[in-house]
Amino acid sequence: MAEALALKLGLTLAQRAECNRIIINPDNLKVIETMQDGGQSAGAAAAILEDCFLYACDFVMTRSEHCNREANKVAHELARLARFSLTSDYFEEPLNKIVMILTNDVTVISNE
């Protein structure tokens, strides 16, 4: 459920930012399979994933690729936070915790 809510949040933010080509990188294979199957799911998050599929159809190009959790810490944190916050909370000003994770990711990449 958290992964589906995070995907919906991410798609909403991408739409608000006027992005038209996106790559969806969840660390949950079920989310990828559901998106590739037209958003059809029988699980608890079925309605949310169907919404996500319909949102994704509004983009010029979308692609779903699996990303392991270690390389996807920001998405994992957004999935955790998506249960308790509104989309508008993230759009105008980034969350300090997310900025810190992004900064750590960039630091690791630049030190390698």
N, CA, C and O atoms as a DFTB+ gen file, in Angstrom:
448 C
 N C O
     1  1       0.820      -1.181       0.000
     2  2       0.000       0.000       0.000
     3  2       0.874       1.259       0.000
     4  3       0.604       2.211      -0.732
     5  1       1.923       1.253       0.828
     6  2       2.804       2.416       0.903
     7  2       3.496       2.671      -0.435
     8  3       3.640       3.820      -0.851
     9  1       3.921       1.613      -1.102
    10  2       4.581       1.767      -2.408
    11  2       3.613       2.360      -3.437
    12  3       4.003       3.201      -4.246
    13  1       2.360       1.923      -3.403
    14  2       1.350       2.447      -4.335
    15  2       1.077       3.919      -4.053
    16  3       0.960       4.716      -4.984
    17  1       0.976       4.288      -2.782
    18  2       0.763       5.692      -2.426
    19  2       1.951       6.559      -2.830
    20  3       1.778       7.686      -3.295
    21  1       3.159       6.023      -2.650
    22  2       4.355       6.769      -3.057
    23  2       4.397       6.957      -4.570
    24  3       4.786       8.022      -5.048
    25  1       4.002       5.942      -5.324
    26  2       3.964       6.059      -6.773
    27  2       2.960       7.117      -7.186
    28  3       3.244       7.940      -8.056
    29  1       1.793       7.102      -6.572
    30  2       0.770       8.110      -6.889
    31  2       1.284       9.508      -6.566
    32  3       1.083      10.443      -7.341
    33  1       1.941       9.646      -5.431
    34  2       2.535      10.920      -5.049
    35  2       3.574      11.364      -6.077
    36  3       3.572      12.517      -6.507
    37  1       4.454      10.456      -6.468
    38  2       5.492      10.787      -7.446
    39  2       4.917      11.185      -8.798
    40  3       5.402      12.125      -9.427
    41  1       3.894      10.478      -9.245
    42  2       3.258      10.816     -10.522
    43  2       2.574      12.180     -10.442
    44  3       2.626      12.964     -11.389
    45  1       1.941      12.453      -9.320
    46  2       1.288      13.749      -9.128
    47  2       2.318      14.874      -9.140
    48  3       2.102      15.911      -9.767
    49  1       3.433      14.671      -8.449
    50  2       4.494      15.687      -8.448
    51  2       5.081      15.886      -9.846
    52  3       5.350      17.016     -10.253
    53  1       5.278      14.794     -10.576
    54  2       5.804      14.899     -11.941
    55  2       4.843      15.674     -12.839
    56  3       5.277      16.473     -13.670
    57  1       3.544      15.443     -12.678
    58  2       2.557      16.188     -13.458
    59  2       2.604      17.667     -13.101
    60  3       2.585      18.521     -13.987
    61  1       2.663      17.974     -11.812
    62  2       2.707      19.373     -11.376
    63  2       3.971      20.068     -11.858
    64  3       3.958      21.271     -12.118
    65  1       5.058      19.320     -11.977
    66  2       6.326      19.884     -12.460
    67  2       6.382      19.918     -13.989
    68  3       7.384      20.329     -14.574
    69  1       5.296      19.480     -14.626
    70  2       5.163      19.469     -16.083
    71  2       6.194      18.576     -16.773
    72  3       6.658      18.878     -17.872
    73  1       6.540      17.480     -16.115
    74  2       7.398      16.479     -16.747
    75  2       6.544      15.710     -17.751
    76  3       5.348      15.520     -17.534
    77  1       7.153      15.272     -18.842
    78  2       6.352      14.508     -19.805
    79  2       6.942      13.139     -20.137
    80  3       6.306      12.341     -20.826
    81  1       8.140      12.866     -19.657
    82  2       8.773      11.559     -19.850
    83  2       9.350      11.132     -18.504
    84  3      10.173      11.835     -17.919
    85  1       8.908       9.974     -18.022
    86  2       9.365       9.550     -16.694
    87  2       9.754       8.080     -16.696
    88  3       9.259       7.280     -17.491
    89  1      10.648       7.755     -15.788
    90  2      11.012       6.368     -15.515
    91  2      10.618       6.101     -14.070
    92  3      11.054       6.798     -13.154
    93  1       9.803       5.100     -13.884
    94  2       9.342       4.713     -12.558
    95  2      10.295       3.643     -12.039
    96  3      10.461       2.601     -12.674
    97  1      10.925       3.889     -10.886
    98  2      11.928       2.980     -10.326
    99  2      11.542       2.471      -8.941
   100  3      12.246       2.766      -7.975
   101  1      10.468       1.730      -8.812
   102  2      10.152       1.201      -7.478
   103  2      11.054       0.028      -7.118
   104  3      11.627      -0.626      -7.989
   105  1      11.167      -0.224      -5.820
   106  2      11.905      -1.406      -5.383
   107  2      10.946      -2.563      -5.116
   108  3      11.343      -3.592      -4.569
   109  1       9.695      -2.393      -5.500
   110  2       8.663      -3.405      -5.303
   111  2       8.262      -3.984      -6.658
   112  3       7.658      -3.295      -7.479
   113  1       8.602      -5.254      -6.886
   114  2       8.307      -5.893      -8.176
   115  2       6.817      -5.968      -8.472
   116  3       6.417      -5.915      -9.634
   117  1       5.989      -6.090      -7.437
   118  2       4.536      -6.150      -7.638
   119  2       4.019      -4.850      -8.261
   120  3       3.124      -4.881      -9.106
   121  1       4.570      -3.726      -7.852
   122  2       4.163      -2.434      -8.418
   123  2       4.526      -2.379      -9.901
   124  3       3.724      -1.938     -10.723
   125  1       5.725      -2.825     -10.238
   126  2       6.155      -2.828     -11.645
   127  2       5.245      -3.733     -12.474
   128  3       4.770      -3.338     -13.539
   129  1       5.008      -4.936     -11.983
   130  2       4.157      -5.871     -12.726
   131  2       2.747      -5.316     -12.911
   132  3       2.158      -5.455     -13.983
   133  1       2.218      -4.702     -11.886
   134  2       0.865      -4.137     -11.970
   135  2       0.816      -2.997     -12.982
   136  3      -0.132      -2.904     -13.763
   137  1       1.812      -2.144     -12.977
   138  2       1.835      -1.036     -13.942
   139  2       1.976      -1.572     -15.366
   140  3       1.366      -1.037     -16.292
   141  1       2.770      -2.616     -15.544
   142  2       2.949      -3.200     -16.872
   143  2       1.709      -3.965     -17.331
   144  3       1.515      -4.177     -18.528
   145  1       0.868      -4.379     -16.376
   146  2      -0.369      -5.106     -16.691
   147  2      -1.583      -4.182     -16.762
   148  3      -2.718      -4.639     -16.633
   149  1      -1.350      -2.895     -16.964
   150  2      -2.467      -1.961     -17.112
   151  2      -3.081      -1.507     -15.808
   152  3      -4.219      -1.036     -15.794
   153  1      -2.358      -1.637     -14.717
   154  2      -2.839      -1.176     -13.425
   155  2      -3.815      -2.122     -12.756
   156  3      -4.427      -1.771     -11.747
   157  1      -3.967      -3.316     -13.306
   158  2      -4.919      -4.282     -12.762
   159  2      -4.291      -5.072     -11.620
   160  3      -3.258      -5.720     -11.793
   161  1      -4.927      -5.010     -10.453
   162  2      -4.429      -5.708      -9.275
   163  2      -5.613      -6.152      -8.429
   164  3      -6.675      -5.530      -8.471
   165  1      -5.443      -7.204      -7.677
   166  2      -6.495      -7.682      -6.784
   167  2      -6.155      -7.403      -5.329
   168  3      -6.912      -7.782      -4.435
   169  1      -5.038      -6.751      -5.079
   170  2      -4.601      -6.513      -3.708
   171  2      -5.281      -5.316      -3.069
   172  3      -6.168      -4.692      -3.650
   173  1      -4.842      -5.014      -1.862
   174  2      -5.412      -3.915      -1.089
   175  2      -5.195      -2.559      -1.756
   176  3      -5.970      -1.629      -1.536
   177  1      -4.158      -2.444      -2.562
   178  2      -3.828      -1.177      -3.214
   179  2      -4.375      -1.097      -4.642
   180  3      -3.935      -0.248      -5.417
   181  1      -5.313      -1.955      -4.998
   182  2      -5.810      -2.049      -6.377
   183  2      -6.302      -0.709      -6.924
   184  3      -5.936      -0.324      -8.035
   185  1      -7.118      -0.005      -6.165
   186  2      -7.676       1.264      -6.647
   187  2      -6.589       2.315      -6.837
   188  3      -6.636       3.100      -7.784
   189  1      -5.619       2.327      -5.946
   190  2      -4.531       3.300      -6.046
   191  2      -3.672       3.000      -7.266
   192  3      -3.303       3.914      -8.004
   193  1      -3.350       1.732      -7.483
   194  2      -2.526       1.359      -8.631
   195  2      -3.259       1.595      -9.950
   196  3      -2.632       1.933     -10.954
   197  1      -4.570       1.422      -9.955
   198  2      -5.334       1.734     -11.165
   199  2      -5.263       3.236     -11.449
   200  3      -5.095       3.641     -12.599
   201  1      -5.391       4.064     -10.404
   202  2      -5.224       5.511     -10.566
   203  2      -3.837       5.837     -11.108
   204  3      -3.690       6.672     -12.000
   205  1      -2.821       5.172     -10.561
   206  2      -1.441       5.412     -11.000
   207  2      -1.288       5.099     -12.485
   208  3      -0.665       5.860     -13.225
   209  1      -1.855       3.985     -12.913
   210  2      -1.766       3.625     -14.325
   211  2      -2.434       4.699     -15.185
   212  3      -1.891       5.089     -16.219
   213  1      -3.598       5.175     -14.767
   214  2      -4.293       6.217     -15.530
   215  2      -3.492       7.522     -15.543
   216  3      -3.425       8.194     -16.573
   217  1      -2.887       7.884     -14.413
   218  2      -2.011       9.072     -14.380
   219  2      -0.843       8.890     -15.336
   220  3      -0.497       9.805     -16.083
   221  1      -0.237       7.707     -15.312
   222  2       0.938       7.440     -16.159
   223  2       0.593       7.553     -17.640
   224  3       1.445       7.916     -18.450
   225  1      -0.642       7.247     -17.992
   226  2      -1.067       7.351     -19.399
   227  2      -1.061       8.792     -19.905
   228  3      -1.023       9.024     -21.114
   229  1      -1.099       9.755     -18.996
   230  2      -1.086      11.167     -19.379
   231  2       0.300      11.653     -19.791
   232  3       0.425      12.731     -20.373
   233  1       1.336      10.883     -19.502
   234  2       2.697      11.281     -19.863
   235  2       3.002      10.824     -21.288
   236  3       2.436       9.843     -21.771
   237  1       3.903      11.547     -21.952
   238  2       4.317      11.172     -23.305
   239  2       4.975       9.798     -23.282
   240  3       4.733       8.972     -24.162
   241  1       5.817       9.556     -22.262
   242  2       6.535       8.293     -22.169
   243  2       6.690       7.922     -20.700
   244  3       7.085       8.752     -19.881
   245  1       6.382       6.689     -20.376
   246  2       6.683       6.153     -19.050
   247  2       7.305       4.773     -19.224
   248  3       6.981       4.029     -20.150
   249  1       8.192       4.465     -18.318
   250  2       8.838       3.154     -18.321
   251  2       9.022       2.750     -16.860
   252  3       9.335       3.590     -16.016
   253  1       8.833       1.493     -16.568
   254  2       9.015       0.989     -15.203
   255  2      10.220       0.067     -15.167
   256  3      10.334      -0.850     -15.980
   257  1      11.114       0.312     -14.228
   258  2      12.310      -0.516     -14.055
   259  2      12.509      -0.774     -12.572
   260  3      12.348       0.135     -11.757
   261  1      12.856      -1.992     -12.216
   262  2      13.127      -2.322     -10.824
   263  2      14.411      -1.659     -10.357
   264  3      15.392      -1.577     -11.096
   265  1      14.385      -1.196      -9.136
   266  2      15.558      -0.573      -8.528
   267  2      15.653      -1.106      -7.104
   268  3      14.689      -1.007      -6.346
   269  1      16.798      -1.668      -6.730
   270  2      16.881      -2.216      -5.371
   271  2      16.825      -1.100      -4.330
   272  3      17.143       0.054      -4.618
   273  1      16.418      -1.461      -3.128
   274  2      16.161      -0.476      -2.079
   275  2      17.398       0.362      -1.734
   276  3      17.264       1.549      -1.437
   277  1      18.572      -0.218      -1.766
   278  2      19.786       0.540      -1.442
   279  2      19.995       1.709      -2.401
   280  3      20.517       2.749      -1.998
   281  1      19.603       1.556      -3.637
   282  2      19.750       2.623      -4.627
   283  2      18.485       3.467      -4.719
   284  3      18.377       4.325      -5.595
   285  1      17.541       3.234      -3.837
   286  2      16.235       3.866      -3.933
   287  2      15.782       4.402      -2.578
   288  3      14.600       4.315      -2.247
   289  1      16.693       4.949      -1.798
   290  2      16.381       5.378      -0.442
   291  2      15.384       6.539      -0.402
   292  3      14.543       6.599       0.495
   293  1      15.470       7.447      -1.353
   294  2      14.535       8.572      -1.377
   295  2      13.117       8.065      -1.612
   296  3      12.185       8.491      -0.931
   297  1      12.949       7.166      -2.564
   298  2      11.624       6.616      -2.841
   299  2      11.099       5.847      -1.628
   300  3       9.910       5.914      -1.315
   301  1      11.978       5.124      -0.951
   302  2      11.562       4.377       0.233
   303  2      11.063       5.339       1.314
   304  3      10.040       5.082       1.950
   305  1      11.773       6.429       1.518
   306  2      11.364       7.413       2.521
   307  2      10.053       8.093       2.113
   308  3       9.188       8.324       2.958
   309  1       9.903       8.412       0.828
   310  2       8.648       9.006       0.363
   311  2       7.486       8.036       0.538
   312  3       6.374       8.448       0.868
   313  1       7.742       6.752       0.318
   314  2       6.688       5.749       0.530
   315  2       6.253       5.734       1.987
   316  3       5.066       5.612       2.291
   317  1       7.215       5.858       2.875
   318  2       6.894       5.887       4.299
   319  2       6.097       7.141       4.654
   320  3       5.127       7.072       5.409
   321  1       6.507       8.284       4.110
   322  2       5.853       9.550       4.421
   323  2       4.508       9.730       3.717
   324  3       3.644      10.457       4.207
   325  1       4.332       9.074       2.577
   326  2       3.111       9.257       1.775
   327  2       1.858       8.869       2.548
   328  3       0.770       9.366       2.257
   329  1       2.000       8.009       3.501
   330  2       0.834       7.592       4.282
   331  2       0.311       8.711       5.172
   332  3      -0.847       8.671       5.588
   333  1       1.140       9.712       5.473
   334  2       0.772      10.711       6.467
   335  2       0.712      12.144       5.949
   336  3       0.344      13.044       6.705
   337  1       1.060      12.385       4.693
   338  2       1.179      13.756       4.199
   339  2       0.391      13.949       2.914
   340  3       0.008      12.994       2.239
   341  1       0.163      15.215       2.601
   342  2      -0.482      15.583       1.345
   343  2       0.576      15.893       0.304
   344  3       1.691      16.285       0.649
   345  1       0.239      15.723      -0.965
   346  2       1.172      16.000      -2.058
   347  2       1.699      17.425      -1.981
   348  3       2.884      17.663      -2.213
   349  1       0.837      18.361      -1.662
   350  2       1.248      19.766      -1.634
   351  2       2.350      20.026      -0.617
   352  3       3.086      21.007      -0.732
   353  1       2.467      19.145       0.386
   354  2       3.518      19.306       1.388
   355  2       4.911      19.232       0.768
   356  3       5.846      19.837       1.293
   357  1       5.068      18.506      -0.330
   358  2       6.380      18.271      -0.916
   359  2       6.710      19.189      -2.077
   360  3       7.886      19.392      -2.380
   361  1       5.722      19.738      -2.723
   362  2       5.976      20.405      -3.995
   363  2       6.671      21.753      -3.830
   364  3       7.614      22.050      -4.563
   365  1       6.232      22.551      -2.905
   366  2       6.779      23.904      -2.759
   367  2       8.136      23.924      -2.066
   368  3       9.005      24.724      -2.414
   369  1       8.314      23.055      -1.097
   370  2       9.567      23.040      -0.343
   371  2       9.933      21.593      -0.021
   372  3       9.136      20.874       0.582
   373  1      11.123      21.164      -0.416
   374  2      11.495      19.762      -0.160
   375  2      11.663      19.504       1.336
   376  3      12.049      20.390       2.099
   377  1      11.371      18.294       1.723
   378  2      11.551      17.907       3.118
   379  2      13.029      17.790       3.444
   380  3      13.806      17.282       2.635
   381  1      13.422      18.255       4.615
   382  2      14.827      18.202       5.015
   383  2      15.383      16.786       4.976
   384  3      16.520      16.579       4.552
   385  1      14.591      15.809       5.414
   386  2      15.061      14.424       5.427
   387  2      15.342      13.927       4.011
   388  3      16.318      13.210       3.790
   389  1      14.497      14.300       3.055
   390  2      14.690      13.900       1.659
   391  2      15.935      14.574       1.089
   392  3      16.721      13.933       0.391
   393  1      16.117      15.845       1.378
   394  2      17.304      16.567       0.896
   395  2      18.566      15.921       1.453
   396  3      19.562      15.790       0.743
   397  1      18.530      15.516       2.721
   398  2      19.688      14.872       3.346
   399  2      20.009      13.539       2.649
   400  3      21.174      13.232       2.396
   401  1      18.980      12.760       2.345
   402  2      19.207      11.477       1.662
   403  2      19.766      11.721       0.263
   404  3      20.692      11.030      -0.161
   405  1      19.221      12.687      -0.450
   406  2      19.728      13.014      -1.788
   407  2      21.186      13.458      -1.723
   408  3      22.003      13.056      -2.552
   409  1      21.502      14.282      -0.740
   410  2      22.882      14.759      -0.575
   411  2      23.818      13.593      -0.300
   412  3      24.916      13.542      -0.853
   413  1      23.402      12.654       0.545
   414  2      24.221      11.477       0.829
   415  2      24.415      10.631      -0.420
   416  3      25.509      10.118      -0.656
   417  1      23.347      10.478      -1.238
   418  2      23.463       9.721      -2.475
   419  2      24.484      10.350      -3.404
   420  3      25.296       9.640      -3.997
   421  1      24.458      11.654      -3.542
   422  2      25.386      12.359      -4.427
   423  2      26.817      12.245      -3.877
   424  3      27.765      12.080      -4.644
   425  1      26.967      12.332      -2.573
   426  2      28.283      12.222      -1.955
   427  2      28.892      10.842      -2.232
   428  3      30.073      10.742      -2.563
   429  1      28.099       9.794      -2.100
   430  2      28.573       8.431      -2.353
   431  2      29.015       8.301      -3.800
   432  3      30.072       7.733      -4.076
   433  1      28.221       8.818      -4.724
   434  2      28.547       8.736      -6.148
   435  2      29.832       9.506      -6.455
   436  3      30.686       9.015      -7.192
   437  1      29.974      10.706      -5.895
   438  2      31.143      11.523      -6.216
   439  2      32.421      10.980      -5.576
   440  3      33.515      11.265      -6.063
   441  1      32.305      10.199      -4.487
   442  2      33.482       9.620      -3.845
   443  2      33.928       8.301      -4.469
   444  3      35.011       7.804      -4.160
   445  1      33.103       7.731      -5.344
   446  2      33.464       6.433      -5.941
   447  2      34.381       6.607      -7.122
   448  3      34.782       5.622      -7.742
